Every structure is written in C-alpha cells, then in structure tokens.
Amino acid sequence: MSLPVLMIAANDDWPTDRVVTELTGRGVEVFRMDTADFPQQLSLSGRIDQGHGWAGELATAQRTVDLSRVGAVYYRAPGAFQFPDGMTGPEERFAAAQARAGLGGVLSALDCRWVNHPTFMARAEYKPVQLDAARVCGLRIPSTLITNRPDAVREFATAVPGPLICKPVSSPVLIEDDQLKAVYTRRLTPDDLADLRGVETTAHLFQAWVDKSHEVRLTVVGSRMFAAEVHAGSEAAHEDWRSDYGSLTYATTTVPADVEAGMRRLMDRLHLTYGAADFVVDPDGRWWFLEVNPCGQWDWIQGATGQPIAAAIADELQGVTP
C-alpha cells in the first residue's frame, strides 16, 4: 500500500484539485490542508526524540494523517494563517511567526519527496538568482539590468541594441482600491527614457527586448518536459501574453537538445522538481530563457494542449518512473 501524500495548497486552488483527483483515482491516500486553516480548523501534534524523527499527526475535524508515514508533499501557495477574532495586531503577528516556525518547521523537516520544498522555492523565486543560474547552465538570456538609478537605465539603453522592456522583479500583482491589478511587461518608448521619474523609488528590472516568433511555456515535472508554443493574437499579447489570454493559441512542440540539457542542469542547480519556465523563440529559432516559476500555473496549458501534467505530478509524488 502506498504512503499518504500531503497536499499543502489554498482550499480554492483548482489545479491542486486535479492532482488530488488523479491520486485518489489511483487509490492513494491524500491529506489536503491549507495553512489558512491553522490553528482553527487544523491542529498539529509533532514530537521528535533521540531515537526517531518527527512523528505525530495533523488533524482536522474529519481526518488525520500520521506525520511519520507521509511519503510525499505537494506544496503550492497555501493561504495565510487565520487566528481567532479579538487578537491585537501585535498578538496576530507574534502568533503568525510562531505558527510559521512551528507548523512550517515541522512540515519542512519531513524527509520525503517534495514538489517543491518551500526552502528551495523561496530562493528560486528570485529572478536575479534564476537568470544567473540559467546563464551558468548554458541557457541563453537577454541582457538585464536591475536598478533604481535613472542614469543607469539610460546607460543600459545606450549599450543595448534595440528596444528595452521593463517588468516587475517580483510578483506582478497588487491590490489597489480593493481591486486586483497586474503590472505587465512593457516596451519602453523614447519618451519613457526621457522621463524616468519614479525609477528611484524601488528596484526595477529592465531587459533587452528579444524579437519574437512566438513564446514557449515549458512545464518541467521531474524528468519530464511539456513544451507548448504560445502564439499571440494581439499587440498587447505580443508584448506580454498574460495581458490578453483570449487572443492566444497553443501548440505542442519539442524542446531543442541544448535547451533540454540546460533546463535539467538548472532544475538540479535550483533543487526544483517542478517548474514552469517561459522562453521567447526568436525568428531564427533560438530559445531565450526569461524565467522559471517554481509555483507556476499549468492547468490552462493542460486544458489547451492535452498534455498530461497532472498525471506527471502524481507520478512524481508517488515516485513512479515514466
């Protein structure tokens, strides 16, 4: 009988639903939790002694899982801890720190398969780390500048042939006026370069624009790679395809041998089992690495192409060799 799989994700995360369905259909015991349920709907009892590692259980009103039996963990953007009403702000911050160190620490110590371990995810999410690792691993990257100095941007624009783009260094999403907004990649105009006020307020990422034939979303799960061409059907999508999903069309494709080898080295270097990588393919067919997201979306690519990504994640969690 297979060991239980612990699924740590937001309760409303539907890609995780697909992996759960795949695993339960195979007869695998699954314990799903969201850190947002701790401590009110989820409890922890963990113990370690000289003679054995962490044991105990996670429990909800309906189910429990023995920590010592967990065979694999799927970790994907769970929610923030939710505490009882009536706590002050300082009390909540203190309680959250204790929960992160206690619950998070015990879970992080589990010696089993991870997709992905949060420690490695946290480091891999830094774009500067990714770009340098990709370069070292033999992948082609665009010239990139991260700065808060307007004069450095102008010097970069002079040194780099062709247009520049600007995009967020971190998550492109923000909440303003109770609305979810996104900051998309944008090509800079001469007017933008003439007036760079605001650059000094925080770090900005500037990058050489790579002329595109199309883009590729390369989903890596263990030793398997699922490559999908992403073709933009509008000017906005050509600049940043996330800005106009409705105009996109998709096609499965193969990965060039040098890119495949470079991505395998990169995943090993970043200690990632899963990653959603984005590439630009130029008119000469060369692949340019942009980023790899250790928690990137994959469900819509599976729906558009039929690539069996959920099944591959389930295989990885079970230790099944394709």
N, C-alpha and C positions, 0 to 999 in steps of 0.2 A: 504494500500500500504506500502511495506517495506521501511525502511530508506536506504539512499545510503550507500554503502560500499566504503571506501577509501583504495586503494591498493597502497602501497609505496614500490617499488621494482625497480631494474635495468630494463631498457627497453627491454633487451635481455634475461631476466630470464624466461625460458620456463615453469618451474613448476608453476610460477605465472600465465602464460597464461592459464594453465589448470583450475586453481581456477576461473579465470575470466570467462572462457567458462562455467564452472559449474554454476556460479552465474547468468550470463546473460541468460542462458538456463532456469533458474527458474523465469526470469522476474525481477531480482534485478538490480537496478541502480548502476553502478560501475563507479567510477572515479579513473583512474590509473595515477600515477605520478612517476617520478624518480627525486630525489633531484638533479641529474646531469642537469636537465632541468632548475633549478633555478639559476639565475634570468632571463635567456634569453628567454626561451620558456614557463616558468611557473611564474605566478605572485601571490602574496599574498596580501590580504587586510583583516586584522584582527583587531577587536575592542572589548574592554571589558569596561563595565561601572558598577556602583554600583548595578544597577538593573538586570544585566544579565551577563552571562559568555561570553566566546569568540564567536563572530559572525563575519560574513564577508564571504569572498569566496577565493577559489583557482581557478585560471583560466588559460587556455591555449587558443590558437587561435581558437580552435574548441569547447571547453566545459568549463563549470564552475560547481562548487559544493558549496553549502551553508554549511559553517562550522557548523552552529547550527543544521543542520539536519543529520549530519554524525552519523550513528548508530553503525558502527564498523570500525576498522582499521586493515588491514593486513600489517605487516611490515617485509620486508625481504631484507636485504643487498642492499639498494639503492646506487647509484653512488655518486661520489664527485661532489660538486658544480663546475659549469663551468662558468667562467667570461669572459667578452669581451676582445679581444686582446688589447694589449697596456698597460695593467696594470703592474706595477713593482711587484717583488716578495713580498715585504712588503705590498703593497696595496692588493694583492690577499690574503695573509694570514689574513690581517685585515678584508677584505670583507667576507672571509670564516667564521671567528669567529662570525661576525655579522649575517650571514645567519644561522649558526648553532644555535645561541641563539635566533634569531627572528623566522625564519620558524620552526626550530626544537622545539623551546619552545612553540609556539602556537599549533603545532600539538600534542606535548606531553601532553598539558593541556586538550585535548579533553576528555570529560567524557563519554566514551562509551566502548564497548567491544574491546579488543585488542588481536591480535595474532601475536607476543607478544609485550608488551610495551617495547620500547628500553631501558628505565631505568633499568628494571629488566633483560633484555637480557645482558646488559653491565656487570652487576655483575655476572650473572650466567655463563658467558663465561670464568671466571677464574677457571682453573682446581683445584687449591687448595680449592676454595670455594665449588665446586661440590663434591670433594672427602670427605671433612669433613661433608657436608650436607648429603651425601649418607650414611656415617657411622652412623650419628646420627639417620637417618631414618630407620636403620635396614638392609641396603643392605651390601653385602659382598664386600670388596675392597681389592686389593693387597697392600702389604706394599710398601710405596712410599717415595722417597727422592727427594727433590728439593734443589740443591746446586750449588755453583761454586767452591767448595773445593775438590780437588782430594783426600785428606786424608779422607774426609767424605764418598766419594764413596767407597774407599777400606774398611772402617769400615762397611759400609752398606753391601757390598758383603760378608764380613765375617759373619755378623749377620743373613743374609737371606739365608735359604737353597735353593739350586738350582740356575739356571741362573738368570741374570738380563737383563732387556731391557732398552734402552734409547730412548726417543722420545721427540719431541718438547713440551714445556709447552704451547705454543700458536699455531697460525696457522702454518701448515707445509709447506706453500707455500712461495716461494720467487722468485724474478725476478733477473736473472744474465745474463749478455751479451745479453740482450733483449730476453731471453728465460724464460718461466715459468718452475720452477723446484719445486720438492717436497722432503721433508725430511721425510723418512718413519721410523717407529718403527724398531729397530734393536737389536737382541740379542748380548750381549757383549761376547767376547772371552777372554781367559786368556791373550792374547796379548794386547787386548784393556785395560784391567785392569792394566797391567804392564806399559802402556804408556798412561797416562791421560792428556797429554799436550793439552791445549785448553779449558779444562773444566772451568778454572778460568776466561775466557773471558766473560761469561754470565751465566744466570741461565739454568740449565739442569734438566730434570726430569728422574730419574732412578726408576725402579719399578721391583718388583719380577715377574718373568715370571710365568704365570699360564698355566699349561699343558692343551691343548685344545682338546675337542672332535669336537667342532665347535664354531662359534660365532653367536650372535643374534643381529640384528638391531631391536630395539623396538621403534616404532614411536607412540608417545602419542599425541592425539588431544582431549583436554578437558577430558571427562570421558572415552574415547575410547582408546584402545591399540591395535596396529597392530604389531604382532611379526613375524619376518621372520628369519629362520635359514640361515646362510651364511656358505657354505662349500667351503673350499679352495681346488683348484685342482693343486696347485704347491707349492714348498717350499717357494718361495717368498710370496705367498698369505697366507700361514700358519703363517708366521711371521707378515705380515701386509697386509690384503686383499686388501687395496687400491692400492697396488703396481702391482696387476695383475687381473684386473676386468674380463678379458676374461676367466680366469680359474674358476670363481666362479659359483656355482649352489645354488639355493634357494629353500626353502620350508616353507610354513606357519607352525606355531607352536603355542602352548598355553603357557601362562605365569603362572608359579607357583604362588600359592596364596600369599606366603610370599613376592615374588618379586613384584607382583602387588600392594600389600599393601604398600611396601616400596617406590615404584615409585610414588604412589599417594601422599604419605607424602612428598617426595622430590619435586614434582612439586608444591605442595602447599607452601613448605618452600621457594622455589626459585621464587614463584609468576609467574610461566610459564603456559601458556595454551597449547603451542606446544613444543615438544622436541623430538630429535632423539637420542636415547640412545644406546650405544654399550655395550654388555656383552660378556664375554668369558664363555662358558659352559665346565666344566672340565669332564674328563671321568666318574666321579661319579654323573654327572648330576647337580652339583652345579653351580649357576649363579654368576659370578663375575662382578661387575659394573666397567666399565672403564671411561665412560664419558657420558654426555648428552649435545648435541649441540642445543641451542635454535634457531639456524638458519640452522639446518642440512638438507641435501638433502633427498628427499623422492620419487622423481619422478621415479627413476630407480627401486626402490623397488615395487612401484605400478605396473610398467610395467612387472616386473618379476613374481609377485605373484598374481596380480589382486586385491589386497587389495584396497578398495575404499577410499584412503587417501584424494584425492582432494575433494570428496563429504563430507568427515568428516570435513575438514577445512571450506568448505562452510556452513555446518550446524552450526559450531561454530560461524562463523561470523554473521549468521542470528539469533543466539540464539535458534536454533532448538534442542530439546532434543531427542537423539536417542532412 
